[in-house]
């Protein structure tokens, strides 16, 4: 990796913390203060969320012309529209005239957005179409230069819409790097693709957004303690120790993932994340390679995070083990920052378009009962994150130079070993007793924080 | 979008059916406040229970209240409620151990005969406010909403057959929903 130049605008404290990530990571040390320090957070909004490709919506949420949803980049609202020509736009939700919010519903269908203040009106592609008493008020003013502000770049991958506010950003494909191979084998598994089931669930957790990203980068070790209760209700079919077998993968800088997978190809399963055989028989290599299809077949669990805050989880679950055997669920979520100590979690459930209505209903119920605000898995997840952030922002953490331990899987620590014959991209480790996936996230994080405007860290190892 | 408010006047608060529902709700609330969830489930909940908390969006007035008809925060059956209660009884249900302090305030109880005309069914709407603190919190988490219930007389006693909770929130301000409404 090229050395990343220092950025003058970081405060000395933030600069120090980023340097300590750099020096500490080889020993598995991260300063706790990054999880709650307000100066760090302010810098993140600009250096991370103001620049990275951020996930906003799936194309199936805005299927028809005129459909829109309101989503966040950092703390700021953008209207994601499908305009009258069928194109996707990501528009800053602020009128050109006085900066007033122009979209007043969370989602809907409309050919126009009319500002409630003076009535400036924009079409769903963001262009200014008029304002009241145009002749008297604004005749001869250019409409072309007064459309809604737009995200600098917008791209979709398997229908997943991402945007960046930085015109110097690389292409989405370049940014995703090796992660694209793994997103393929989830979202491209069925040739007809996926769709979002219903509306997003949104809830507030008094924690730092990085706790979510960290956990979904591949924190499998916590299942044995934090989620011990779910085995007692039969929510998940793979015993804990067996579930720790699998691969930890740093797909490319920043993006990490984890597979629960047996060592041998003829293992008993569950296969394809537990999706039913009736569905899995449609999975094919039309859009993905036969290697990707085989990795998906052998996967019991997939969990991953696209830096900074877009996470994906596929695994067999049930909300009612006595009545329904576990079935594959697919949840995607964003960890929206809302302050150094607050996240708004957005949680969507995803189905394959080719599922029958009954299969969609089953996967939705199983997902909702486990990985949601009221789900048996997730309700415990948020509990420890509260104090990660509280302690991170504490005076004691600062005065004691309190550091978090990410040593698992460092050379000589634990059983994880590098894998050389893996079919996909990235740095790969066997067994999931490993925290390189998180170290990869924090290294890229520190590199992004220190990158000067217009400069980017490497996207390949 | 679902219509939440029904139009006919509710039964008088002096009507025996109203009184019976109030008694049911006061006892139910006591069990939930006291974390007697197993007792609540076995004594007051019908085996055919449908228990839902729909997701809500902000929408223009003309589009109604913004409740989703197919997306939920909770969408429970007896089996999933049973799982939930059993999970809470394990030693590893960290979300509620140490438990939250939870207080349910139930008001504005409006009872009506069920629209099907079945005399074993009663429709009961109520306002609910849940006040919750954890650990040393002094600022409570609060959840306010309307419960739209159907109660059924089973072997002479009322049981909760359906509950839909319409929350006054589009973004839920609690870090989990490890409680019952």
Interface residues (C-beta under 8 A of the other chain):
Chain A: X104 X105 X106 X107 X108 X197 X198 X199 X200 X201 X202 X203 X204 X205 X206 X207 X225 X226 X227 X228 X229 X230 X232 X233 X235 X319 X320 X321 X322 X323 X324 X344 X365 X368 X369 X372 X373 X374 X376 X378 X379 X380 X382 X383 X384 X386
Chain B: X53 X55 X57 X58 X59 X60 X63 X66 X68 X70 X71 X72 X73 X74 X75 X76 X77 X79 X80 X82 X83 X84 X86 X87 X90 X92 X93 X94 X95 X170 X171 X172 X173 X174 X175 X176 X177 X178
